Structure formats: C-alpha cells, structure tokens
Amino acid sequence: MDWGRILFIFFTLMCLTSTIGFLFDPNIVLLFLAAAINFISTTLRVGIRKPLSSELLASSIVADFHLIPAFLWYQILGDLDVAYALAFGALVANLFSICLILIESAKVRDIDY
C-alpha cells in the first residue's frame, strides 16, 4: 500500500464531497472548508511525477480558482448565485480530477500484492 497515494486520493475525494456539501446546503463555513481542503489537495499534487500529474494539478488549480473567488464573493458581497455558479465549476473540475485518478489507477499495477 502506498500511503502517500491514499492520502492524495483521500483529499481529492474530500474536495469533491465538500463542494457537493456546499451545493446541497449553501453555508459559508462549508464553502470555506471546500476551498481549504482543495488548496491542501493542490499542494499535495505539486511535485508528483506520474503520467497524468500535470492534468491533475491543472484541474486542482482550476477548482482553486473557482472556490476561492466563490468564498470571497459570498463573504464580501453576499451574492449566493455567483458563489453557487463558481462552486459548480469547481465541482466539474473535481469530477474531471476523479476521472483522471481512475484512469491512472487502471493503468498502474500494484506489485505489492
């Protein structure tokens, strides 16, 4: 088992589920958690040298560039509609990231078995 990979996938799934949590219950705290967890996931992706690592990092940065402005827009201006639209963009980027992880996992053979 690769514990680094487990931690990486854990934070990626947490990004997705926390964004969905905000979309289900629009709360500023949930949006902040989604942005913070996504930022942690982005920092975990820096320096990984795998076949799809550049695509994974790009999708994470896209989600960051959606969630951070969504949080600021909702906190400062109080406009939930724009924050909701930006959170949907982050959701699409996180779904794309999960698809890339599944593709990469299907290609890699684990020799520890």
Buried (B, 14 or more C-beta within 10 A) or exposed (E): EEEEBEEBBEBBBBBBEBBBBBBEEBEBEBBBBBBBBBBBBBEBBEEBEBEBBEBBBBBBBBBBBBBBBBBBBBEEEEEBEBBBEBBBBBBBBBBBBBEBBEEBEEEEEEEEE
